[in-house]
Amino acid sequence: MQQIKKKLEKYWIPHIDKNLWWGASVKDYENEILEILQNGKQAIAIELRGAGEWKFKQVLSIDHHGESAKNPASISQVLKLIGVEPSLEDELIAANDRGY
């Protein structure tokens, strides 16, 4: 997650990070997500449980754990979404992260 945050900051992409522990949920960001959606913008949950459920069905989920294990590492998904080629460091982090 640190590398994702670093990339978002490098490319001036707005994001919200409450620095919550592993297992955080979209419900932990409910007010922020609903405000984003009400403003007609796309909310994207990175490694947050519950994206796509009930009132969060419009939230795009980026994850590669559990049911999403078939997906590329989250850093790879984020970089593809923002149109940035991964650096060697990004690729090494993605390879390491896929192991978990």
ZIURGI-V82764 format. One line per field, one symbol per residue. phi: phi as a letter, one per 30 degrees, with the letter a starting at -180 (. if undefined). burial: 1 if it has 16 or more other C-alpha atoms within 10 Angstrom, else 0. Layout:
BEGIN
phi: ???
burial: ???
END
This chain:
BEGIN
phi: .ddddddddechceabbdhddejdbeddcedddddddddicdcbcchcdjdjcgdcddddccabchdcddddeeeddddddcicdddeeddddddddddc
burial: 0001001100000000000000001100000011000000001111111110000100101111100000011111111000000100010011001100
END
